[in-house]
Amino acid sequence: MRTLTVCNFVTIDGRYEDDDHDIASFFEHLHADYRAADHFDHYNAGLVRSSDTLLLSGRQSTLGNLGYWKGVRDDPHATPIRREFAELIEAIEKVVVSDTITEEDLAPHPNTRIVSVADARAEVTRLKQLDGRGILVILGRRLWNDLMHAGLVDELHLVTFPLIAGGGVALFDNRPPVSLRLLGTETWAEAGQVLMRWAVEPASAVDA
């Protein structure tokens, strides 16, 4: 069975994005020592290399991200790892969970297909039963929150950035019925970031 891994960045106060569904404002006070760090880019590229399927969700988010990385691929000023990541994103199978995105919207982005929101859990269950390498979710907070409630997420990788949001959208909508078992941590001192990898398991009963 294939493993479904979620990877996301998070601020130290647990925020995923601001109220305008953007993250740029979070980085206004990023320490100068960390502005050139690309550890998170390298980590995400490694996850994509070891996966066969990338799950995306929402029309605006999907088109924004795919369009952004398409621009990075052709940007001579982009770092080598970001250009490589853009190429990896283009090459991997992408499954978009959305009721509003169209085939025409996705025409510029190869290896992409659409699944309805209602069919998302069933499709992910089917994908996990196939042979192959991992299934990956980067971003897609609403999608992976729902998949976690359905018991379909196997690992959660969170990278805490040295940022205080002071508001915005929380990483979790509510508490899913899961228990987390720590698999490992890494400290990227040159970036001021800490990676935590968790196994996501059914909620453990607490003895009375």
LOTITI-503091 format. One line per field, with one value per residue (C-alpha): residue number from 1; residue in one letter; x, y, z. Coordinates in steps of 0.05 Angstrom, whole numbers, plus 32768, in hexadecimal, padded with zeros to 4 digits. Layout:
BEGIN
k NUM,...
r A,...
xx X,...
yy Y,...
zz Z,...
//
This chain:
BEGIN
k 1,2,3,4,5,6,7,8,9,10,11,12,13,14,15,16,17,18,19,20,21,22,23,24,25,26,27,28,29,30,31,32,33,34,35,36,37,38,39,40,41,42,43,44,45,46,47,48,49,50,51,52,53,54,55,56,57,58,59,60,61,62,63,64,65,66,67,68,69,70,71,72,73,74,75,76,77,78,79,80,81,82,83,84,85,86,87,88,89,90,91,92,93,94,95,96,97,98,99,100,101,102,103,104,105,106,107,108,109,110,111,112,113,114,115,116,117,118,119,120,121,122,123,124,125,126,127,128,129,130,131,132,133,134,135,136,137,138,139,140,141,142,143,144,145,146,147,148,149,150,151,152,153,154,155,156,157,158,159,160,161,162,163,164,165,166,167,168,169,170,171,172,173,174,175,176,177,178,179,180,181,182,183,184,185,186,187,188,189,190,191,192,193,194,195,196,197,198,199,200,201,202,203,204,205,206,207,208
r M,R,T,L,T,V,C,N,F,V,T,I,D,G,R,Y,E,D,D,D,H,D,I,A,S,F,F,E,H,L,H,A,D,Y,R,A,A,D,H,F,D,H,Y,N,A,G,L,V,R,S,S,D,T,L,L,L,S,G,R,Q,S,T,L,G,N,L,G,Y,W,K,G,V,R,D,D,P,H,A,T,P,I,R,R,E,F,A,E,L,I,E,A,I,E,K,V,V,V,S,D,T,I,T,E,E,D,L,A,P,H,P,N,T,R,I,V,S,V,A,D,A,R,A,E,V,T,R,L,K,Q,L,D,G,R,G,I,L,V,I,L,G,R,R,L,W,N,D,L,M,H,A,G,L,V,D,E,L,H,L,V,T,F,P,L,I,A,G,G,G,V,A,L,F,D,N,R,P,P,V,S,L,R,L,L,G,T,E,T,W,A,E,A,G,Q,V,L,M,R,W,A,V,E,P,A,S,A,V,D,A
xx 8000,8019,8027,8005,8032,801E,8054,8047,806A,804C,805B,806E,8027,8008,7FF2,7FED,7FDD,7FC2,7F79,7F83,7F9C,7FE3,8024,804D,803B,8057,809D,80A0,80C8,80F1,8136,816A,8196,8162,814C,8179,816A,814E,814A,80FE,8104,8136,810A,80CB,80F2,8108,80C0,80A9,80E2,80CB,8081,8057,801A,8010,7FCC,7FB4,7F73,7F4A,7F48,7F69,7F9F,7FAF,7FB3,7FDB,800E,8015,801B,804F,807B,8074,8091,80CA,80DD,80EA,8109,8155,815C,813B,8167,817A,8151,8113,8119,8121,80E5,80BC,80D0,80BE,807A,806D,8081,805D,8015,7FE8,7FA2,7F7A,7F3F,7F0E,7EC7,7ED6,7F17,7F12,7F3B,7F45,7F62,7F94,7FA7,7FEA,7FFC,800C,7FFF,7FC4,7F7D,7F40,7F1A,7EDB,7EDA,7EA5,7ED2,7F13,7F14,7F02,7F36,7F6D,7F5A,7F60,7FA3,7FBF,7FAE,7FD6,801F,8051,8073,8055,801A,802B,8004,8028,7FF9,7FB0,7F9E,7F54,7F60,7F91,7F69,7F2F,7F5B,7F77,7F30,7F25,7F63,7F86,7FC4,8001,8036,8034,8074,8072,80A9,80A5,80BF,80DB,809D,8065,8025,7FFC,7FBC,7FA4,7F8D,7F9E,7FBF,7F87,7F3C,7F2E,7F4B,7F4D,7F44,7F8E,7FCB,800F,804F,8090,80BB,80F4,8109,813C,8155,816B,8191,81A7,815D,8142,8112,80FF,80E3,80B7,809F,8064,8042,7FF7,7FD2,7F8B,7F7E,7F97,7F67,7F7A,7F75,7F44
yy 8000,8046,8078,80BC,80F3,813A,816F,81B7,81F3,8213,8251,824A,8260,8229,8250,8236,8277,82BC,82D0,82E2,829B,82B3,82A8,82E3,830E,82D9,82E4,832F,8326,82E8,82EE,8305,82C9,829A,82BD,8295,8251,821C,81E0,81DB,81DC,81A2,817B,8183,8170,8130,811F,812A,80FF,80C6,80CD,80B9,80E4,812B,813F,8187,81A7,81E4,820B,824B,8228,81F5,8227,8258,8224,8201,8245,825C,821F,8222,8268,8251,821B,8250,8283,8288,82AB,8272,8245,8201,81DC,8206,81FA,81B0,81B0,81D3,819C,8166,8185,8187,813E,811D,8104,813A,812C,816C,8167,819D,81A8,81E8,81DE,81C9,81A2,81E3,8203,81CA,81C7,81EA,81B8,8171,8131,814F,8134,8149,8125,8141,8153,811D,80E8,80FE,80CB,8091,80A6,80AD,8069,804B,806D,8053,800C,8010,7FFC,8034,8069,809B,80CB,8111,814E,8191,81CA,81B4,81BF,81B3,8174,8154,8168,8141,8106,8104,80FF,80C5,80A0,80A7,80CF,80A5,80D9,8123,814B,8191,81C4,81FD,823E,8276,82A1,82BC,82C6,82E8,82D1,82AE,8268,8231,81F2,81C6,81D2,81A7,816A,812C,80E7,80D5,80CB,80E3,80BA,80DF,80C1,80F4,813C,8166,81AC,81D6,820A,8232,823C,8243,820A,81C9,818C,815C,811A,80F7,80B4,80C0,8087,807A,809F,8079,806B,808A,805D,8076
zz 8000,7FEF,8026,8027,8043,8053,8055,8069,8085,80C4,80EC,8135,8148,811D,80E0,8099,8073,8080,807B,8031,8023,8018,803E,8026,8062,8091,8075,807F,80BF,80AC,80CB,8099,80A9,808C,804D,801E,803E,8010,803E,8037,7FEB,7FEE,801E,7FF4,7FB4,7FD6,7FE8,7FA1,7F86,7FB2,7F9F,7F63,7F71,7F8A,7FA5,7F9C,7FB0,7F9E,7F5D,7F74,7F9C,7F66,7F2D,7F57,7F6B,7F28,7F06,7F37,7F2E,7EE3,7EE7,7F14,7EE2,7EAD,7EDC,7ED1,7F15,7F3C,7F66,7F48,7F7C,7F6F,7F24,7F31,7F5E,7F28,7EF7,7F29,7F34,7EE9,7EE0,7F1A,7F15,7F33,7F4D,7F59,7F89,7F73,7F5C,7F36,7F11,7EC8,7E96,7E71,7EB0,7EB5,7E6B,7E77,7EAD,7E96,7EBD,7EE2,7EEC,7F14,7F4C,7F6B,7FB5,7FC1,7FA2,7FC3,7FFC,7FCE,7F9B,7FCF,7FEC,7FA5,7F99,7FDB,7FC7,7F86,7F7E,7F7A,7FA3,7FD2,7FCE,7FE3,7FFA,7FFE,8012,8009,8053,804C,8023,8052,8090,8072,805E,80A5,80C1,8090,80A8,8065,807A,808E,809D,80AF,80A3,80C1,80B8,80EB,80CF,80FB,80EF,811B,80F3,8129,8107,80C9,80B8,80E9,80D0,80EB,80E7,8124,8146,811A,8139,8134,8160,814A,8154,814A,8113,8115,8118,80F4,8104,80C9,80F0,80B3,80A2,80E9,80D9,80FD,80DA,8100,80E0,80FE,80F1,80EF,8112,812B,816C,81A8,81E1,8223,825F,8294
//
